[in-house]
Amino acid sequence: MINALRGMKDILFLESKKYLFFLENCSRVAKNYGFEFISTPILEETALFKRSVGESSDIVGKEMYQFIDKGENNVCLRPEGTAGIVRSFIQNKMDKTLGVKRFFYYGPMFRYEKPQKGRFRQFHQFGVESFGVSDVKEDAMVILMLNDILNFFDIKTILKLNSLGCPTCMPHYRTKLVKFLDSLDGLCEDCKRRKDLNPIRVLDCKNERCQNLLSKAPLLLNELCGECKDDFDNLKSILDKFDINYEIDAKLVRGLDYYSKTAFEFVSDDIGAQNSVAGGGRYDRLVEFLDGKPTPAIGFAIGVERILELINIDEDRREGIYIGTLERDGQDLAFRIAATLRKQNKAIVEFEVKGLKNILKNADRANAKYCICIGEDELKNGTLWVKNLDTKENLNIDIKSLGEFQW
Ligand code: HAM
């Protein structure tokens, strides 16, 4: 027997219902905020991720599904969505046209991580990316949108917020941090490596000993330049006005190198150690870095598998109409009725002729709300016997008025 690869899984049964429910409603919210759907390839040039997500990140350093294709191209299954969308933004010359461009997307992402609860090698993200607005109101809007999505599904999370500064304040802080890190004895091997590659990543090391050593580390939030500080204060005051609760987490650095200024994560206490449900932030320099015209940008991505754990749907809710036939002659009629009903409703036809008991049993299994059985009487009279499986009520409906009945 061949099984799915480790860390990869099928989405089916209840999870597939939740998945569609989630995508439909996220897409609706994103469209209400003026975002348009975009879909980019799953396979991209490896260089795209090296240059955007960054060589120092675990994603590029250890987790990429990378290979040489038959045309000798060095390619990679996308580990995240932002880089491909920035590539498309530049390739389609959207950086050269005026105006704001806002996109939403969803699909599979691939990271060769150690699988555990909430952490997969193939997982799905729903994300948004907004290009062209440097005003911090855009940051607030994007966070409000994510908050709307979480509220719609009645999900309780904590918003963690930080600012990662800009080219004015970051280099100065970086020097200060490296000096502090150099003075420490006993950092773990990962931290030692990160200190040289991207020192701020040391701050979110999960090792308890490192965290103790880092308790007195200088924090960028105390060293922000005037503009970054004003932006951060404005963002907080907009969130306050909208009653969005947040925690300032000065050690939130995110695992991707392209961020500057606003960085955020929504975390949940209800899904185990992998508690980040969604994350995002500003990446004002990435478009330029990938050879586009400098364009400010911000976005986020939700981890679909993690959020589905937190979504409840009414499994027992019956819907649709199940149509069975007691007589072979009834099958044509069943087909026609189903075609009429499907203009507005879900209708399932049983292809085999069966007894009443079996038809009702199958309708129940299909979780249908109504069951229609076509027998001799129905064929003669032009009326249908219908059972409401919720209320157990029996009805007789004229075939001609099927379309008007409130199913
Ligand atoms: P990220 O924080 O790497 O950000 O991923 C976003 C979300 O994807 C995480 O919060 C988590 O819920 C989910 N996720 C990540 N890795 C896994 C995994 N191995 N298994 C299951 N779920 C996972 C990004 O990817 C950025 N592109 C977000 C962004 C968009 N920033 C700006 N625009």
Residues whose N, C-alpha, C, O or C-beta is under 5 A from the ligand:
A	BS01	HAM	E80 G81 T82 R111 E113 G118 R119 F120 F123 G127 V128 S276 V277 A278 G279 G280 G281 I298 G299 F300 A301 I302 G303 R306
